[in-house]
Amino acid sequence: MSIHMRDIGDAVLGLFYWHHAEDEPELNDDQRLLIEAYRSGQVPEAAWQEPLEHDPTLAKYWRRNPVH
């Protein structure tokens, strides 16, 4: 059996991105995709503020998530 660096990287990434605190809201796929698009610079700041105003779950997650 061999361990590939990609497998280790995926496991570590999973620990950081998918760990949810007890009171942290659960995001759906669209919300996660929007966050990743914003973090990668594909969504401008003005466009990012609109979903935060209209989606309380997304806004709650964004306020509690320490990685922006």
Backbone hydrogen bonds in HBPLUS format (Angstrom, degrees):
<---DONOR---> <-ACCEPTOR-->    atom                        ^
c    i                          cat <-CA-CA->   ^        H-A-AA   ^      H-
h    n   atom  resd res      DA  || num        DHA   H-A  angle D-A-AA Bond
n    s   type  num  typ     dist DA aas  dist angle  dist       angle   num
A0007-ASP N   A0004-HIS O   3.03 MM   3  5.34 120.8  2.40 104.1 117.9     1
A0008-ILE N   A0004-HIS O   3.21 MM   4  6.62 156.3  2.26 151.6 158.2     2
A0009-GLY N   A0005-MET O   2.83 MM   4  6.04 163.8  1.85 154.9 159.7     3
A0010-ASP N   A0006-ARG O   2.85 MM   4  6.08 157.9  1.90 150.4 156.0     4
A0011-ALA N   A0007-ASP O   3.04 MM   4  6.21 154.1  2.11 142.3 149.2     5
A0012-VAL N   A0008-ILE O   2.94 MM   4  6.21 162.0  1.97 155.0 159.4     6
A0013-LEU N   A0009-GLY O   2.87 MM   4  6.00 163.5  1.89 150.8 156.0     7
A0014-GLY N   A0010-ASP O   2.94 MM   4  6.05 153.7  2.01 142.0 149.1     8
A0015-LEU N   A0011-ALA O   3.18 MM   4  6.49 142.8  2.33 140.0 149.1     9
A0015-LEU N   A0012-VAL O   3.07 MM   3  5.15 123.8  2.40  96.7 110.9    10
A0016-PHE N   A0012-VAL O   3.29 MM   4  6.67 149.1  2.39 148.0 155.2    11
A0017-TYR N   A0013-LEU O   2.93 MM   4  6.08 168.1  1.95 163.0 166.1    12
A0018-TRP N   A0014-GLY O   3.06 MM   4  5.38 154.0  2.13 134.1 139.8    13
A0024-GLU N   A0021-ALA O   3.15 MM   3  5.07 160.3  2.19 103.9 110.0    14
A0032-ARG N   A0028-ASN O   3.07 MM   4  6.37 162.8  2.10 155.9 160.7    15
A0033-LEU N   A0029-ASP O   2.92 MM   4  6.07 160.0  1.96 150.4 156.1    16
A0034-LEU N   A0030-ASP O   2.96 MM   4  6.13 156.6  2.02 145.7 151.8    17
A0035-ILE N   A0031-GLN O   3.04 MM   4  6.29 157.8  2.09 148.5 154.0    18
A0036-GLU N   A0032-ARG O   3.00 MM   4  6.27 164.3  2.02 151.6 155.6    19
A0037-ALA N   A0033-LEU O   2.90 MM   4  6.10 154.7  1.96 148.4 155.8    20
A0038-TYR N   A0034-LEU O   2.92 MM   4  6.14 155.7  1.98 147.6 154.1    21
A0039-ARG N   A0035-ILE O   2.88 MM   4  6.13 167.1  1.89 155.8 159.3    22
A0040-SER N   A0036-GLU O   3.00 MM   4  6.10 142.1  2.15 140.7 150.1    23
A0042-GLN N   A0037-ALA O   2.88 MM   5  5.10 142.1  2.02 166.6 160.3    24
A0041-GLY N   A0038-TYR O   3.05 MM   3  5.22 160.9  2.09 108.1 114.0    25
A0047-ALA N   A0044-PRO O   3.07 MM   3  5.36 117.6  2.47 104.7 119.4    26
A0048-TRP N   A0044-PRO O   2.96 MM   4  6.22 140.7  2.12 149.8 162.2    27
A0048-TRP N   A0045-GLU O   3.09 MM   3  4.98 124.5  2.41  93.3 108.2    28
A0049-GLN N   A0045-GLU O   3.10 MM   4  6.36 145.9  2.22 152.3 159.6    29
A0053-GLU N   A0049-GLN O   3.04 MM   4  6.30 141.6  2.19 146.5 156.4    30
A0053-GLU N   A0050-GLU O   3.06 MM   3  5.20 126.5  2.36 100.3 114.0    31
A0054-HIS N   A0050-GLU O   3.13 MM   4  6.41 145.0  2.25 149.2 159.1    32
A0055-ASP N   A0051-PRO O   2.86 MM   4  5.59 130.4  2.10 147.3 154.4    33
A0059-ALA N   A0055-ASP O   2.98 MM   4  6.22 165.0  2.00 158.9 163.7    34
A0060-LYS N   A0056-PRO O   2.91 MM   4  5.98 156.3  1.97 142.6 148.9    35
A0061-TYR N   A0057-THR O   2.99 MM   4  6.20 162.3  2.02 148.9 153.7    36
A0062-TRP N   A0058-LEU O   2.90 MM   4  6.08 165.0  1.93 152.5 156.8    37
A0063-ARG N   A0059-ALA O   2.99 MM   4  6.19 155.7  2.05 147.9 153.7    38
A0064-ARG N   A0060-LYS O   3.13 MM   4  6.31 151.6  2.22 145.1 152.5    39
A0065-ASN N   A0061-TYR O   2.84 MM   4  5.88 135.5  2.04 152.6 164.8    40
